[in-house]
Amino acid sequence: MDHRFSPRPAPFRLFTASLACFGWGIVVPTVILRADTIYVTDSSDNTVLRYDLLGNGSVFASSGLDTPNGIAVDGSGNIYVSNAPIFGSQTVTRFTPSAVGSQFATGPVSGSGNNGLAFDASGNLFVATDGGVDKITPDGTRTSFATLSGGGAQDLEFDSGGNLIVVQYGASKVVSITPGGSVTDLITTGLNGPRSIAISNSGLIYIGNMNDNTVVRFSAVGVNLGVFANSGLLAPTGLAFDSQSNLYAVNNGNGTSSGIEKFDPEGNATLFADTEGARLVNLFIVAAVPEASTWTAMVFLGAAAGWGFWRNRRVIGTSANG
């Protein structure tokens, strides 16, 4: 058994039937349970791991990866991973939902480094680098989007206004970049080795600090709202929200105590996954959003119960980039 996974009970699924009798049918609206999927990069084994919300895990992909770092998922369910070896090609690999991998883009333009990933609304992929931020168009063309003073861009996420919020570990600050590329400092206090970011549905910004093992919460305009979490953390290098507004933190742990911690909206911590010495780096949560579905019962020639099923499901993503 893989040391990174422990067996958990199978997820509970909700099914609803509608009955019909004497030649007439009933249409009953039902709701399909959420089925979020968590993807995590593991640089120690050069793999991408996949978990359900109960913590059941497996290896999703293990080829075409070299020190995987950032991760993001596009609107079609393809998974993108930045490779960040110290020596070697710092490329971006794309995987289909069935884990077939191929090279999507070549190495960094804005300095070295191949760190966090985030998609904009137009399907362009943005990459945090040691020198700034690169932009990769859907056809894989990579160009420099912004150069950042102080360098050390590690993670990034778009806010609701389309601004790119970037965490700079080296400069110990968080900046905001407009769609046109204008850069302004957003957060300069309450940071101690900032490494990861997630933005909630309400627009609050959560920053993971590696040096003091905390997650600090800020308003959308950068006002420090205090420490959100300070337990269960060891070098948090990735953050993401699930569809229930729970926050997940990847503990990089310097290779000694890696795992994933889960925080409810009040900041209460529980261990989600213990990966026993793996070196997890970042994560992305794909949230399956429930929509009204119908089960239609039809009856033929007397009392009977018929079953029909049609389901509509829309998939969105929340990154570790939150």
Stockholm file with secondary structure:
# STOCKHOLM 1.0

chainA/1-322         MDHRFSPRPAPFRLFTASLACFGWGIVVPTVILRADTIYVTDSSDNTVLRYDLLGNGSVFASSGLDTPNGIAVDGSGNIYVSNAPIFGSQTVTRFTPSAVGSQFATGPVSGSGNNGLAFDASGNLFVATDGGVDKITPDGTRTSFATLSGGGAQDLEFDSGGNLIVVQYGASKVVSITPGGSVTDLITTGLNGPRSIAISNSGLIYIGNMNDNTVVRFSAVGVNLGVFANSGLLAPTGLAFDSQSNLYAVNNGNGTSSGIEKFDPEGNATLFADTEGARLVNLFIVAAVPEASTWTAMVFLGAAAGWGFWRNRRVIGTSANG
#=GR chainA/1-322 SS CCTTCCCCCCCCCCCCCCCBCTTCCCEEEEECCCCCEEEEEETTTTEEEEEETTCCEEEEECSSCSSEEEEEECTTSCEEEEECCSSSCCCEEEECTTCCEEEEECSCSSSSCCCCEEECTTSCEEEECSSEEEEECTTCCEEEEEECTTCCEEEEEECTTSCEEEEETTTTEEEEECTTCCEEEEECSSCSSEEEEEECTTCCEEEEETTTTEEEEECTTCCEEEEEECSSCSSEEEEEECTTSCEEEEECGGGTSCEEEEECTTCCEEEEEECTTCCEEEEEEEEEECCEEEEECCCCSSSBCCCCEECCCEEEEECSBC
#=GC SS_cons         CCTTCCCCCCCCCCCCCCCBCTTCCCEEEEECCCCCEEEEEETTTTEEEEEETTCCEEEEECSSCSSEEEEEECTTSCEEEEECCSSSCCCEEEECTTCCEEEEECSCSSSSCCCCEEECTTSCEEEECSSEEEEECTTCCEEEEEECTTCCEEEEEECTTSCEEEEETTTTEEEEECTTCCEEEEECSSCSSEEEEEECTTCCEEEEETTTTEEEEECTTCCEEEEEECSSCSSEEEEEECTTSCEEEEECGGGTSCEEEEECTTCCEEEEEECTTCCEEEEEEEEEECCEEEEECCCCSSSBCCCCEECCCEEEEECSBC
//
